[in-house]
Amino acid sequence: MLRKIAAFVFVFSTCLTPGFSASKEIIQLQADVALLQNQVRDLQRSFDTQGAVLKTLVEQLQDAVAGLKQNIEGVKTSNQQIQAAVSSKVDSISGQFSTVNSSLDVILDRISRLSQQLAETKAKTEALEAAATSATAPGTPSKSVPPSPAQLYDSAYGDYIKGNYELARQGFEEYVKTYPDTELSDNAQYWIGECDYVQRKFPEAVQAFQKVVDVYPKGDKAPAAALKKAYSLLEMKNTEAGMRELRGVIQKYPNSDSAQLARDRLNALGSSKTPATRKPPKH
């Protein structure tokens, strides 16, 4: 546009040569043309200056955008690292929580055994006296008296505490075989699974924990057994089956500690389909 104006002024000024009559109006018109030429030049210089400033601003804006992109990438990378660290921490806490829960089970088992021992003390004493009388009586064949439930359970559990897992497993198996219907029968079956789990024999652990749920569905060890079955499947890299078992624990035992542990593990695994806690019916 500026160039067109300048060209027009130039052509118009050349037309005003001395060949034309030099009237007062022509002289005034020449002066106006000269003034217009100066204004055009000033406008051109202003346009060039503003163009340079605009170019500088565009370059600065491009640099700012590039810096912003770099910052966004840095934040994205940092966020990914934080998510990975949080996920690892959740897995670690979940494992620690499982260990604490197992320790609590150990304490509760101990309390239960002590209570049962007190109740069986009299029966054991009478049985020992009867065995001694039978052994001293002439012509009476000796009979082997099997250990009491408390003795057999305590012996197996003592081996577990000492780390003698194979020996402990044999003791718990003998308990379940000899005393299949006592208060501690489901506990003994559960600890068979724990012996396998600690030794990383996960397929055997799955079977042992499943037996707790099948044979003793109303026992207090059923929720923990179902949870440890799920853990065993996850250790076997059977993630789909393990997550399915975790959801089953939540649905079947919604108000148990095992259900909360199952929820935590599902969250650590990134499951978005964690079942909601089922509220107990009102009485």
Legacy VTK file of the C-alpha trace (Angstrom):
# vtk DataFile Version 3.0
C-alpha trace
ASCII
DATASET POLYDATA
POINTS 283 float
0.000 0.000 0.000
2.827 2.402 0.950
4.649 1.599 -2.226
1.558 2.407 -4.309
1.167 5.777 -2.552
4.840 6.600 -3.099
4.615 5.693 -6.790
1.527 7.845 -7.196
3.259 10.806 -5.533
6.336 10.325 -7.698
4.350 10.248 -10.954
2.246 13.167 -9.877
5.280 15.261 -8.949
7.020 14.587 -12.271
3.978 15.857 -14.069
4.405 19.235 -12.403
7.400 20.364 -14.535
8.403 23.928 -15.444
6.644 23.317 -18.821
3.340 23.987 -17.134
2.181 27.458 -16.226
3.612 28.325 -12.815
0.585 29.639 -11.114
0.277 30.154 -7.383
-1.975 27.090 -7.071
0.603 24.849 -8.766
3.338 26.037 -6.449
1.115 25.306 -3.451
0.285 21.890 -4.900
3.995 21.095 -5.316
4.557 22.019 -1.701
1.727 19.716 -0.644
3.178 16.913 -2.743
6.591 17.360 -1.144
4.985 17.253 2.278
3.094 14.099 1.344
6.338 12.487 0.154
7.952 13.232 3.498
4.954 11.757 5.341
5.143 8.646 3.165
8.821 8.212 3.958
8.133 8.708 7.682
5.314 6.162 7.507
7.609 3.698 5.719
10.287 4.115 8.380
7.684 3.667 11.124
6.357 0.536 9.432
9.882 -0.893 9.097
10.582 -0.158 12.761
7.331 -1.733 13.932
7.962 -4.751 11.673
11.363 -5.279 13.288
9.819 -4.988 16.752
7.075 -7.425 15.807
9.656 -9.865 14.451
11.594 -9.642 17.714
8.415 -10.242 19.712
7.557 -13.282 17.581
11.031 -14.735 18.107
10.758 -14.148 21.857
7.342 -15.804 21.863
8.747 -18.822 20.001
11.578 -19.096 22.546
9.060 -18.888 25.389
6.898 -21.610 23.811
9.948 -23.846 23.340
10.904 -23.314 26.988
7.350 -24.055 28.095
7.329 -27.306 26.098
10.590 -28.327 27.721
9.178 -27.565 31.186
6.046 -29.582 30.391
8.164 -32.569 29.344
10.178 -32.247 32.537
7.023 -32.153 34.650
5.612 -35.141 32.745
8.785 -37.162 33.331
8.847 -36.189 37.008
5.170 -37.154 37.377
5.840 -40.576 35.834
8.746 -41.129 38.228
6.592 -40.097 41.197
3.804 -42.479 40.101
6.283 -45.344 39.777
7.729 -44.564 43.224
4.247 -44.376 44.799
3.225 -47.679 43.185
6.388 -49.356 44.487
5.770 -47.915 47.962
2.174 -49.150 47.961
3.360 -52.662 47.036
5.922 -52.524 49.834
3.346 -51.327 52.388
0.902 -53.993 51.224
3.541 -56.673 51.768
4.365 -55.279 55.215
0.682 -55.161 56.088
0.357 -58.800 55.056
3.306 -59.699 57.292
1.781 -57.818 60.230
-1.535 -59.550 59.611
0.198 -62.951 59.649
1.924 -62.017 62.920
-1.446 -61.057 64.377
-2.802 -64.422 63.278
0.097 -66.060 65.083
-0.754 -64.217 68.307
-4.443 -65.078 68.049
-3.563 -68.712 67.399
-1.377 -68.718 70.479
-4.175 -67.314 72.627
-6.606 -69.863 71.242
-4.197 -72.709 71.938
-3.586 -71.574 75.493
-7.323 -71.503 76.133
-7.718 -74.971 74.703
-4.762 -76.263 76.710
-6.403 -75.164 79.923
-9.571 -76.976 78.961
-7.689 -80.147 77.995
-5.330 -80.302 80.960
-7.646 -82.425 83.008
-8.407 -84.768 80.105
-4.702 -85.256 79.387
-3.928 -86.003 82.998
-6.643 -88.625 83.157
-5.471 -90.139 79.888
-1.862 -90.364 81.128
-2.954 -91.956 84.388
-5.068 -94.466 82.479
-2.156 -95.244 80.163
0.196 -95.720 83.120
-2.284 -98.047 84.834
-2.731 -100.027 81.641
1.040 -100.319 81.157
1.630 -101.667 84.695
-1.274 -104.095 84.646
-0.061 -107.702 84.041
-1.107 -109.343 80.812
-2.349 -106.085 79.281
-0.886 -105.291 75.860
0.637 -101.811 75.587
-1.082 -99.312 73.353
0.466 -96.197 71.832
-1.418 -93.097 72.925
-1.526 -90.377 70.219
-0.516 -86.874 71.353
-3.297 -84.534 72.371
-4.508 -81.875 69.917
-2.733 -79.124 71.842
0.568 -81.029 71.956
0.470 -81.844 68.265
-0.483 -78.309 67.240
2.087 -76.675 69.528
4.822 -78.938 68.238
4.029 -78.134 64.584
3.704 -74.438 65.280
6.998 -74.422 67.172
8.699 -75.900 64.105
7.142 -73.156 61.966
8.452 -70.412 64.251
11.936 -71.956 64.095
11.837 -72.010 60.294
11.539 -75.784 60.006
8.762 -75.442 57.452
8.772 -78.990 56.089
8.656 -80.455 59.590
5.946 -77.969 60.560
3.935 -78.892 57.477
4.096 -82.590 58.416
2.940 -81.770 61.939
-0.030 -79.704 60.733
-0.977 -82.421 58.236
-0.918 -84.986 61.032
-3.103 -82.716 63.130
-5.713 -82.331 60.376
-5.667 -86.065 59.756
-5.943 -87.014 63.439
-8.202 -84.193 64.616
-10.199 -82.932 61.605
-13.044 -81.339 63.576
-11.515 -79.313 66.420
-11.404 -75.549 66.864
-7.897 -75.474 65.452
-8.416 -77.786 62.487
-8.951 -74.893 60.081
-5.925 -73.118 61.591
-3.764 -76.185 61.024
-4.892 -76.423 57.400
-4.195 -72.705 56.954
-0.644 -73.080 58.283
-0.027 -75.901 55.838
-0.618 -73.299 53.125
1.635 -70.791 54.890
4.465 -73.353 55.010
4.160 -73.759 51.229
3.847 -70.002 50.667
6.980 -69.173 52.676
8.910 -71.773 50.661
7.518 -70.224 47.439
5.688 -73.445 46.557
2.789 -71.404 45.271
0.809 -74.119 43.423
0.787 -76.246 46.603
-0.127 -73.158 48.637
-3.110 -72.471 46.368
-4.430 -75.991 46.988
-3.866 -75.805 50.748
-5.601 -72.429 51.112
-8.489 -73.547 48.899
-8.992 -76.547 51.168
-9.499 -74.189 54.120
-12.305 -72.437 52.230
-13.864 -75.703 51.023
-13.666 -77.771 54.216
-13.992 -75.020 56.826
-16.054 -72.275 55.099
-17.347 -70.921 58.424
-13.988 -71.012 60.181
-12.238 -67.801 61.168
-9.355 -68.634 58.822
-11.464 -68.737 55.657
-11.026 -65.015 54.750
-7.262 -65.097 55.323
-6.962 -68.324 53.341
-8.866 -66.850 50.390
-6.632 -63.771 50.493
-3.407 -65.800 50.571
-4.686 -67.919 47.704
-5.007 -64.707 45.681
-1.480 -63.659 46.699
-0.160 -67.067 45.614
-1.786 -66.715 42.183
-0.243 -63.258 41.784
3.167 -64.661 42.706
2.637 -67.253 39.964
2.139 -64.312 37.532
-1.481 -65.368 37.056
-2.613 -61.778 37.501
-6.129 -62.150 36.104
-6.996 -65.077 38.378
-5.334 -63.378 41.358
-7.349 -60.182 40.892
-10.514 -62.237 40.497
-9.806 -63.957 43.829
-9.144 -60.583 45.501
-12.538 -59.312 44.344
-14.079 -62.544 45.642
-12.583 -61.893 49.098
-14.143 -58.407 49.137
-17.549 -59.696 48.044
-17.623 -62.752 50.317
-16.006 -61.255 53.443
-16.706 -57.501 53.066
-16.130 -56.497 56.688
-12.965 -58.517 57.335
-9.365 -57.295 57.549
-8.656 -59.548 54.575
-11.164 -57.583 52.474
-9.319 -54.333 53.219
-6.000 -55.949 52.314
-7.550 -57.207 49.088
-8.769 -53.666 48.293
-5.296 -52.257 48.917
-3.683 -54.862 46.682
-6.175 -54.219 43.864
-5.479 -50.497 44.096
-1.746 -51.184 43.956
-2.323 -53.279 40.847
-4.220 -50.391 39.268
-7.608 -52.068 39.157
-10.517 -49.687 38.562
-13.095 -52.388 39.284
-12.623 -52.768 43.020
-15.978 -53.905 44.476
-17.522 -51.592 47.002
-17.847 -52.667 50.605
-21.133 -54.436 51.212
-22.879 -52.981 54.249
-24.245 -55.502 56.756
-28.050 -55.701 56.885
-29.820 -53.830 59.646
-31.321 -55.937 62.422
LINES 1 284
283 0 1 2 3 4 5 6 7 8 9 10 11 12 13 14 15 16 17 18 19 20 21 22 23 24 25 26 27 28 29 30 31 32 33 34 35 36 37 38 39 40 41 42 43 44 45 46 47 48 49 50 51 52 53 54 55 56 57 58 59 60 61 62 63 64 65 66 67 68 69 70 71 72 73 74 75 76 77 78 79 80 81 82 83 84 85 86 87 88 89 90 91 92 93 94 95 96 97 98 99 100 101 102 103 104 105 106 107 108 109 110 111 112 113 114 115 116 117 118 119 120 121 122 123 124 125 126 127 128 129 130 131 132 133 134 135 136 137 138 139 140 141 142 143 144 145 146 147 148 149 150 151 152 153 154 155 156 157 158 159 160 161 162 163 164 165 166 167 168 169 170 171 172 173 174 175 176 177 178 179 180 181 182 183 184 185 186 187 188 189 190 191 192 193 194 195 196 197 198 199 200 201 202 203 204 205 206 207 208 209 210 211 212 213 214 215 216 217 218 219 220 221 222 223 224 225 226 227 228 229 230 231 232 233 234 235 236 237 238 239 240 241 242 243 244 245 246 247 248 249 250 251 252 253 254 255 256 257 258 259 260 261 262 263 264 265 266 267 268 269 270 271 272 273 274 275 276 277 278 279 280 281 282
